[in-house]
Amino acid sequence: MELSEDLLSKVINEMKSRKQPEIYWDYDDTIDTKSIVKVLEHADEYGSALWYLQDDIWERNMDCIYELEIDFIKDCLETLSDEIEEEFGCNCIDYKKLANELRDNLIDYVSVGLDIKGLLRGTENLRITMYSNMDCMNSFWFESQGGLSYEESYLGAVIDMLELNPLKVKELLEKDGHTVYGEWPDLPLRIPYVDLAKFYDELLNQSCPAVNLTILGQANQYDLLKNGTKGKVIIPKGNRVGFYSSWQGGGSPFDTELLRDFEIDLDGHGETKYDHWGMEVDDPSNAYHLKNCYGTYDDIFSSEITYKTTEDATV
């Protein structure tokens, strides 16, 4: 069955005037952390993990999407039932069948929304880790075996990153009987990101040797997949700071908090490509994920980070 050009135009106008159909996600429709991590692996391939997820959901729900398209067309046709029945001289038209027959002519005017944002309403726990060209065993314990140095050491890189005064750190170390050597400059104009005394406790109380400076945070699933683990992020004041090893399953107490917002460029690096920050999801499929090792709740990860520069993705 075909409609006259005039009647087809009226159907199209009706379709344009209506709210487009959308997939409905109920409260049981969620994406778990393991799946989020897997989707993030395709971010570079698709330009955005969000686009990869959209394609994947579209393919998995093609039958549902087709039905939503047909129902939408059918509803629009039924609003013009009098004119359609007059044109065909019949009042027993199967409008769903007619919608199927006209779908190819009308599909350009149907856009099924996937409501990705409604699906990705969960929150993921994050670890933002500082790596360095100086980290062999990258730990206070290891470096202290032969004496501690500010220059060309992981400890020195941490002190600089947290804007601590090297001389004040040296004074605490010497007071506790640690051997120090080399230059430890006095930089009193620095504005520390953490309280020195609390940071020092983190330094001394580590449950395993191979640890990295780690800042904890959270991210909304939608924002995380839209932006990925690159670009500039702002970790809010109050989020926890400590030391952690994701392959040994231990670290420091994480009793230290940021005194001010901390902006990090996940794409940038220092003197070498090894001097950089990395961000990853605290994945429960890894037996040594922080939440499991510490036996704690999600609130240890504190507040959500903010992505600073990445443009929004329209999905």
C-alpha positions as CSV (number, residue, x, y, z in Angstrom):
1,M,0.0,0.0,0.0
2,E,1.2,3.5,-0.8
3,L,0.0,6.9,0.3
4,S,-0.5,9.8,-2.0
5,E,2.2,12.5,-2.0
6,D,-0.1,14.9,-0.2
7,L,-1.0,12.4,2.5
8,L,2.5,11.2,2.9
9,S,3.6,14.8,3.5
10,K,1.0,15.1,6.3
11,V,2.3,12.0,8.0
12,I,5.8,13.3,7.8
13,N,4.7,16.6,9.4
14,E,3.0,14.7,12.2
15,M,6.2,12.7,12.8
16,K,8.3,15.9,13.0
17,S,5.9,17.5,15.5
18,R,6.0,14.6,17.9
19,K,8.6,13.7,20.6
20,Q,10.8,10.9,19.2
21,P,10.7,7.4,20.7
22,E,13.2,6.4,23.3
23,I,14.4,3.2,25.0
24,Y,13.2,3.0,28.6
25,W,15.7,1.8,31.2
26,D,14.2,0.7,34.5
27,Y,16.1,0.8,37.8
28,D,17.4,-2.8,37.2
29,D,19.1,-1.8,34.0
30,T,22.6,-0.9,34.9
31,I,26.2,-1.4,33.7
32,D,28.6,-2.9,36.1
33,T,32.2,-1.8,36.7
34,K,33.7,-4.7,34.9
35,S,31.8,-3.7,31.7
36,I,32.7,-0.1,32.2
37,V,36.4,-1.0,32.3
38,K,36.0,-3.1,29.1
39,V,34.2,-0.3,27.3
40,L,36.9,2.2,28.3
41,E,39.5,0.0,26.4
42,H,37.8,1.0,23.1
43,A,38.0,4.7,23.8
44,D,40.9,5.3,21.4
45,E,39.4,3.1,18.7
46,Y,36.1,5.0,18.6
47,G,37.2,8.4,19.7
48,S,35.1,8.0,22.8
49,A,34.1,5.0,24.9
50,L,30.6,6.5,24.8
51,W,30.3,6.0,21.1
52,Y,31.5,2.4,21.4
53,L,28.9,1.8,24.0
54,Q,26.2,3.4,21.9
55,D,27.1,1.1,18.9
56,D,27.1,-1.9,21.1
57,I,23.7,-1.2,22.6
58,W,22.3,-0.4,19.2
59,E,23.4,-3.8,17.8
60,R,22.1,-5.7,20.9
61,N,18.7,-4.0,20.8
62,M,18.0,-3.8,17.1
63,D,14.7,-5.7,17.4
64,C,13.5,-3.5,20.2
65,I,14.5,-0.4,18.2
66,Y,12.7,-1.6,15.1
67,E,9.5,-2.1,17.1
68,L,9.8,1.4,18.6
69,E,10.2,2.8,15.0
70,I,7.2,0.9,13.7
71,D,5.0,1.8,16.7
72,F,5.9,5.5,16.3
73,I,5.0,5.4,12.6
74,K,1.8,3.5,13.3
75,D,0.7,6.1,16.0
76,C,1.3,8.9,13.5
77,L,-0.6,7.1,10.8
78,E,-3.6,6.6,13.1
79,T,-3.9,10.3,13.8
80,L,-4.7,10.6,10.0
81,S,-6.9,7.5,9.9
82,D,-10.0,9.3,8.5
83,E,-8.0,10.6,5.5
84,I,-6.1,7.4,5.0
85,E,-9.3,5.3,5.1
86,E,-11.0,7.7,2.7
87,E,-8.0,7.4,0.3
88,F,-8.1,3.6,0.3
89,G,-11.8,3.3,0.5
90,C,-11.5,1.0,3.5
91,N,-12.1,1.3,7.2
92,C,-10.4,-1.9,8.3
93,I,-6.8,-1.0,7.8
94,D,-4.0,-2.7,9.7
95,Y,-2.0,0.3,10.7
96,K,1.0,-1.7,12.0
97,K,1.2,-3.6,8.7
98,L,0.9,-0.2,6.9
99,A,3.7,1.2,9.1
100,N,6.0,-1.7,8.1
101,E,5.2,-1.2,4.4
102,L,5.9,2.6,4.6
103,R,9.0,2.3,6.9
104,D,11.6,2.8,4.2
105,N,9.9,6.0,3.1
106,L,9.6,7.4,6.6
107,I,12.6,6.1,8.5
108,D,14.5,9.4,8.0
109,Y,12.0,11.0,10.3
110,V,12.3,8.5,13.1
111,S,15.2,8.7,15.6
112,V,15.1,6.3,18.5
113,G,16.9,7.7,21.6
114,L,19.0,5.3,23.5
115,D,19.0,7.4,26.7
116,I,22.6,6.5,27.4
117,K,22.8,9.1,30.2
118,G,19.8,7.5,31.9
119,L,21.5,4.1,31.7
120,L,24.9,5.4,32.9
121,R,23.6,6.8,36.2
122,G,26.0,4.9,38.4
123,T,29.3,6.1,39.9
124,E,32.8,4.5,39.5
125,N,35.6,4.6,42.1
126,L,38.9,5.9,40.7
127,R,42.6,5.8,41.6
128,I,44.7,8.6,40.1
129,T,48.3,7.5,40.4
130,M,51.6,9.4,40.0
131,Y,54.3,7.5,38.0
132,S,57.9,8.6,37.7
133,N,61.1,7.8,35.9
134,M,62.6,7.5,39.4
135,D,60.3,4.6,40.6
136,C,62.2,1.4,40.6
137,M,60.5,0.1,43.7
138,N,59.1,3.7,44.1
139,S,58.6,3.5,47.9
140,F,59.8,5.2,51.0
141,W,60.9,1.9,52.4
142,F,63.1,1.0,49.4
143,E,64.7,4.4,49.1
144,S,65.3,4.7,52.8
145,Q,67.6,1.6,52.8
146,G,70.5,3.6,51.4
147,G,69.6,7.0,52.7
148,L,67.0,9.4,51.4
149,S,67.5,12.0,48.8
150,Y,65.3,14.8,47.5
151,E,67.1,15.0,44.1
152,E,66.5,12.3,41.5
153,S,64.2,10.2,43.7
154,Y,60.5,9.2,43.7
155,L,60.2,10.9,47.2
156,G,61.5,14.1,45.7
157,A,59.0,13.9,42.8
158,V,56.2,13.4,45.3
159,I,57.3,16.4,47.4
160,D,57.3,18.6,44.3
161,M,53.9,17.3,43.0
162,L,52.3,18.0,46.4
163,E,54.0,21.5,46.6
164,L,55.7,20.6,49.9
165,N,58.7,22.4,51.3
166,P,61.6,19.9,50.9
167,L,63.5,21.4,53.9
168,K,60.5,20.8,56.2
169,V,60.3,17.1,55.0
170,K,64.0,16.7,55.6
171,E,63.7,18.1,59.2
172,L,61.0,15.5,60.0
173,L,63.1,12.7,58.5
174,E,66.2,13.7,60.5
175,K,64.2,14.0,63.7
176,D,63.1,10.4,63.3
177,G,66.7,9.3,62.7
178,H,66.6,8.7,59.0
179,T,69.7,9.2,56.9
180,V,69.3,11.9,54.3
181,Y,71.8,13.3,51.8
182,G,72.0,15.9,49.0
183,E,70.3,19.2,48.7
184,W,66.9,19.8,50.3
185,P,66.0,23.4,49.4
186,D,63.9,25.7,51.5
187,L,60.9,26.6,49.4
188,P,58.6,28.5,51.9
189,L,56.4,30.1,49.3
190,R,54.9,26.8,48.1
191,I,51.2,26.3,48.9
192,P,50.9,22.6,50.0
193,Y,48.2,20.4,48.7
194,V,48.2,18.3,51.9
195,D,49.0,18.8,55.5
196,L,52.7,18.0,56.1
197,A,52.2,16.1,59.3
198,K,49.5,13.9,57.8
199,F,51.5,13.3,54.7
200,Y,54.5,12.2,56.8
201,D,52.2,9.6,58.5
202,E,51.3,8.3,55.1
203,L,54.9,8.1,54.2
204,L,55.9,6.1,57.3
205,N,52.9,3.8,57.5
206,Q,52.9,1.7,54.3
207,S,51.9,-2.0,54.3
208,C,54.1,-3.0,51.3
209,P,57.2,-1.6,49.6
210,A,56.2,-1.0,46.0
211,V,53.7,1.9,46.2
212,N,52.8,5.0,44.2
213,L,51.4,8.3,45.3
214,T,47.6,7.9,44.8
215,I,44.7,10.3,45.0
216,L,41.2,8.8,45.2
217,G,38.1,10.1,43.5
218,Q,34.8,9.1,41.8
219,A,33.3,9.8,38.4
220,N,29.8,9.5,37.1
221,Q,29.7,6.6,34.6
222,Y,28.4,8.9,31.8
223,D,31.1,11.5,32.3
224,L,33.8,8.8,32.6
225,L,32.8,7.1,29.3
226,K,32.4,10.5,27.6
227,N,35.8,11.8,28.6
228,G,37.8,8.7,29.3
229,T,41.0,8.6,31.3
230,K,42.6,11.5,29.4
231,G,42.5,15.3,29.4
232,K,42.6,17.7,32.4
233,V,40.7,16.8,35.5
234,I,40.1,18.6,38.8
235,I,40.2,16.5,41.9
236,P,38.2,18.3,44.6
237,K,39.4,19.6,47.9
238,G,38.8,16.9,50.6
239,N,39.6,13.9,48.5
240,R,41.9,11.4,50.1
241,V,45.7,11.1,49.3
242,G,48.0,8.2,50.1
243,F,50.3,5.5,48.7
244,Y,49.0,2.3,47.1
245,S,50.1,-0.7,45.0
246,S,47.5,-2.3,42.9
247,W,49.6,-5.4,42.3
248,Q,50.6,-6.0,45.9
249,G,47.3,-5.0,47.4
250,G,48.5,-2.6,50.1
251,G,49.4,1.0,50.9
252,S,49.2,3.7,53.4
253,P,46.1,4.7,55.6
254,F,44.7,7.3,53.2
255,D,43.9,9.6,56.2
256,T,45.3,12.6,54.4
257,E,43.0,15.0,52.5
258,L,43.6,17.5,49.8
259,L,43.6,21.0,51.2
260,R,42.6,22.6,47.8
261,D,41.4,21.5,44.4
262,F,44.1,19.6,42.5
263,E,44.2,20.0,38.7
264,I,46.0,17.2,36.8
265,D,46.7,16.9,33.1
266,L,46.4,13.1,32.3
267,D,48.0,13.7,28.9
268,G,51.0,15.6,30.1
269,H,54.3,14.4,31.5
270,G,57.4,15.7,33.1
271,E,61.0,15.4,31.9
272,T,60.4,11.9,30.5
273,K,57.3,10.1,29.3
274,Y,57.4,8.0,32.5
275,D,56.8,11.1,34.6
276,H,53.0,11.3,34.4
277,W,49.7,10.8,36.1
278,G,47.5,7.8,35.2
279,M,43.8,7.3,36.1
280,E,42.1,3.9,36.4
281,V,38.9,2.4,37.7
282,D,39.2,0.5,41.0
283,D,38.0,-2.7,39.3
284,P,36.4,-5.3,41.6
285,S,37.5,-8.1,39.1
286,N,41.0,-7.4,40.3
287,A,41.5,-9.1,43.6
288,Y,43.8,-6.3,44.8
289,H,41.4,-3.5,44.2
290,L,41.7,-0.9,46.9
291,K,38.1,-1.1,48.2
292,N,38.6,-4.9,48.8
293,C,42.1,-4.7,50.3
294,Y,41.0,-2.0,52.8
295,G,37.6,-3.5,53.5
296,T,36.0,-0.1,53.2
297,Y,33.0,1.5,51.7
298,D,32.7,3.7,48.6
299,D,33.0,6.9,50.7
300,I,36.7,6.5,51.0
301,F,36.9,7.6,47.3
302,S,35.2,10.9,48.4
303,S,33.8,13.3,45.8
304,E,33.5,13.2,42.0
305,I,36.3,14.6,39.9
306,T,35.5,17.3,37.2
307,Y,36.6,17.1,33.6
308,K,37.9,20.5,32.6
309,T,38.6,20.6,28.8
310,T,36.9,17.8,26.9
311,E,34.0,18.8,24.8
312,D,30.6,17.2,25.3
313,A,29.7,14.3,23.2
314,T,26.1,14.2,21.8
315,V,24.7,10.8,22.2
